[in-house]
């Protein structure tokens, strides 16, 4: 089976597929098994998308995806307890909360709704400044640490934890958390959860308008669409 270029896989899932293809090329994995696995992945993605298309885009679809991701993570933890015992993520760490995170427009609508209804508060000037930076990850890390922190990070705790984006939910590491403070400075070892990545791919690929969009820019658009920050530039 040829690599399905019509689907925008998450980075983790794309790397997994590539690693399997490398094993085929090295003679360590029968091509027929790789093809069967890849076909199953694509079919599952398509099934997820068919279900998600039945849900109105925006807040409702974002919530449905988050519920699905949480369910899969719980399942993965139960099935692979030995791996998840090694996860070093802890409340208050917040190292990863200074990274450049990609979110979908559905997730941006959900977060903007929280801000609009007063269930979450942000610093508008900080969001505007972050949104003005380049989407180049290398340039993101040139900014002072405090200015890179997520606008929803309060006292090193996520103020929207229940509604945090998919990429935040599935970012579980087994290395020293300090490495997450600057992934460009050293390797970050994350837990690979295939089923989670498949649903994340389905949601992200369905919302193609947001592909490659970072949180500040996507969130700012959603907030301004709701009439907030009017007159700001």
N, C-alpha and C positions, 0 to 999 in steps of 0.2 A: 504494500500500500504506500503510495506517495505521500510525502509530508503535506498535510492539508493547509495550504497557504491562505485559504479563505477564512481561517479562524485565527484570531489574535490571542494566542495562549499567554497565560501569566508567565513571567520570567522563570519561575520555579518549575512549572509544568513543561515549558519549552526545553529547559535544561535536562529534565528527566527524560523526555522523548529523545533528545540528542544523545544522552548517555546510553540509552538502549540501542540506538542506531549504531553507536560506536562499538558496542559489544557484538552487534551483528557483523560489522565490518572486520572485527578482530577474530571472528569465528567462535565467540564465546556464547552466542545466543542464536538459535535458529531463526531465520528470517520470518518463517511462518508464524512463530510465536509473537514476534515483535509486531507483525502486521495485525494479528488478531487482537493484541493488546491495544494498539493504536486505534483500530476500528471501534473497539469497545469504548474508548475514551471519547472519540468523536460522536458516537451515537448517544452517549450519556449527556454530552454537552448539548446536543440538539434536543434531547428530551427535556432537559432543564429549561432551555430557551423556550420551548413550546409552552411549558407551564408558566414561565415568567411573563410571556406575552399576554397571558390572560389577566394579568394584574396591571392596574393603571400605573403608568410610569410616575416616578417621583417618590414621595414619602411612603406610600403603601408598598411599592415594589422594593424599596430599600429595606423596609422592615422585614419583608418576606425573605429576602436574601440573607439578612443578618440572622434571622431565626434558623434558617437552613444551615448556615455556616456554623453556628453555635452547636447545633445538633450533631453535625458531622465531627466537630472537634471533640465533643464529649465521647462520641463513638470511637474515634481514633485513639483517645487517651485510654479507653478501656481495653482496646485491642493491642495497644503497644505501650503498656505501662512501664516497661524497662527503659524505653527511650524517653518518655515524658517525665520520668523521675529525674532525669538529668537536666531538665529545663531550668535555667537560672533566672528567668524573669520573675520579678517580685514587685509588689506595690511600692511606689515611691522611687523606683529606679529611674525611670523617665529618660534614660539615655536615648532610646529610639524615638522619643517625642521631639527630638531636635533634627530628625531626618526629613528629607523631602518625600512626602507621601502622596501617591496618586490615589484619587478617589473618582467615583463615577458621578455623573450629574444627578442620579437618583440620590446618592449619599449626600451630595451637596444640598439638595433640596430638603432632605431630612434635617441636616445640621442648621440650615438657614431658618427652618421652621422653629427649631428650638430657640434660636436667637430672637426671632420675631415675637414669640410668645413669652419671652422672659425666662425660659427654662434653662438658658445658658447665656453667659455674658462673654463678650470678646472686646479686645482693644481694637477699635476700627483703624486707627493710624498704623498699628503694627501689621494688621492684615493687608492694608494698602501697600505698605513698604515691602512685605514679603511677596505680594503679587507682582510687584514691579521688577523683582529680580529675575534673572535668566532661569530657564528651566534646566539649564546645564547643572547636573549634580556637583561637578567640580567647583563651579562658581558658588553654589549654595553654601559649601563648606568654608568659603572664605569670609562669610559673615560672622560677626560675634555670636557666641553661643546663645546668649540670652535673646538675641534678635531672631535666632533660628527656631526657638521653642514654639511648639504648636500654640495657637491662640486659645485653645481650650485647656491648656495645661495651667493648673492653679496649685501653687505650693507643691510642685512635683507630683501632682495627682491629676488624672484625667477627669475633667468636670463633666464629660459626656460619655463616661465609660460604657454605660448601657447601650449607647448608640454609636460607639466608635466605629469607624470604617472597617471594611473587610481586611484591608492590608494591615491594619493595626491588630486585628483579632488573630490573624494567622501568623504573625511574626513572633515565633517562639524560638529562643536561642538556647544553645547548650554550652556556649563558651562564656568567658568572663564578660559580664554586661558592659564593662568599660569599652570593649571593642565596638559596641553599637554606637558609641559617642561619635565615632568617625570611621565608618566602614571602609573609607578609602585608605585608612592607615593600617588596616590589618584584616584578615579574613573573619567573617561572621558566619558561624555555623548554625543554620536554622533547621528546624524539624520539618521534614518533607511529609506533607499529608496529601496524598494524591486525590482523595475524594473532595477535600476542601478546595484544592487547586482547580479541580474540574468545575465545581460550582462557581468559583470566583471567575474562571475563564468564561463560563456561560453568561454571567451577569455583565462582565466587562465588555465582552465581544458584542453583546446585545446593545449595549450603550456605547456604540462606536464614537459618538460625538465627544466622549470624555477620554478616549484612549490617549495616553501620554500626558494627561492634564494633572498638574499637581494640586494639592489641596488649596493653597492660598488663592490661586487664579480661579479655580472652579467654584470654590465657596464664595468668593467675591461676586462672581457673576450671578449666583443664585440669590445672594443677599440684595444686590442691586435690582434684580428682577422683581423683588418684593417691595421695592420702593424705599429700602433702607439705605443709608449712606448717600442719600440724594445730594448732589452738588459736590461730592468728594471726587477727587481725581488722584 
